[in-house]
């Protein structure tokens, strides 16, 4: 990739250099007029007037381009159009930008400190792995054994897909394959939608392929706990959605995926030989950005992305707020059942009058039975 | 990629970049959202 240009406020070259303190507003205005008058690029004008040397300008433009790319990587709506016509000046330009660097920015979020300490290098390695698909989400041994038993018993395909629907790793992998842009007319955010697009045989084949290359988790017990919480959250989110008249299937999948960043990050950090005592803090700090990045990398759908990214702070969501709040409520009811009222008060989009917390609490035992049957 | 345009709710940029990389595409990708134009990502065997 060579370069990206943007008309977004703060991402125009002049504005960006002013923000960085590299250029005054007066100089920027003067140079803009100068470049227009002489029919030369703004950046050329910067070099000609000796405001920048070439290396410093290249570094600044590279940072700007990576920031612009990091922003657009997280877009969940909008349009794209590819053209094979390539402007010559693009080929001649000095800037090269990196998807990895942009992904690293997304992982860091607002944590500027990590850019300068050793965490920066760690996040760069993780971004590199996600960018190049050089990672695997771990599959729990008991899930693997259940599926193998299904195959040996010639169990009906519905039972296999029921197990897939209950496990975040298998669901994510299935949707990742279904949503590969080989046929960009089709998109499925849920297993149910995938079944509407493809035959059961097709989907079972995808699951088979996943099992062929499955890896066990490095921290089996922790991953098992995370997976069980994910399924509990999915089941409860489904029930909250039912009370609110929202999409129950979407709520289920968003609940199932809400903590997938934790599972992925834990696996990646162990691969990086990170000491055990540092794992909890790093996983807590970066798991939501990691999960959100994974959801974009695997094309899991905008609602899933927003729920992963904002379920702990639903007030930050700008779209799909109802679903984000459903996942927040589900997560909080499981985590702090005695603070349910506070959690509801933090929600500003769901219709509070439709919620019946007592009913949800009374169903928790049933949900535990469902989870116990899978794990 | 059969079609060279679409929407980002169906196909994420990360997925578009992956496909461009696999297909060794050279060209310009224009992205638009709510008046914001990331006018071109120039890709050459990205």
Interface residues (C-beta under 8 A of the other chain):
Chain A: X1 X2 X3 X4 X5 X6 X7 X8 X68 X69 X71 X72 X73 X75 X76 X77 X78 X79 X80 X81 X82 X83 X84 X85 X86 X87 X90 X91 X99 X133 X179 X180 X181 X182 X183 X184 X185 X187 X293 X296 X297 X298 X299 X301 X302
Chain B: X1 X2 X3 X4 X5 X6 X7 X8 X9 X10 X11 X12 X13 X14 X15 X16 X17 X18 X19 X20 X25 X26 X27 X28 X29 X30 X31 X32 X33 X34 X36 X37 X38 X39 X40 X41 X42 X43 X44 X46
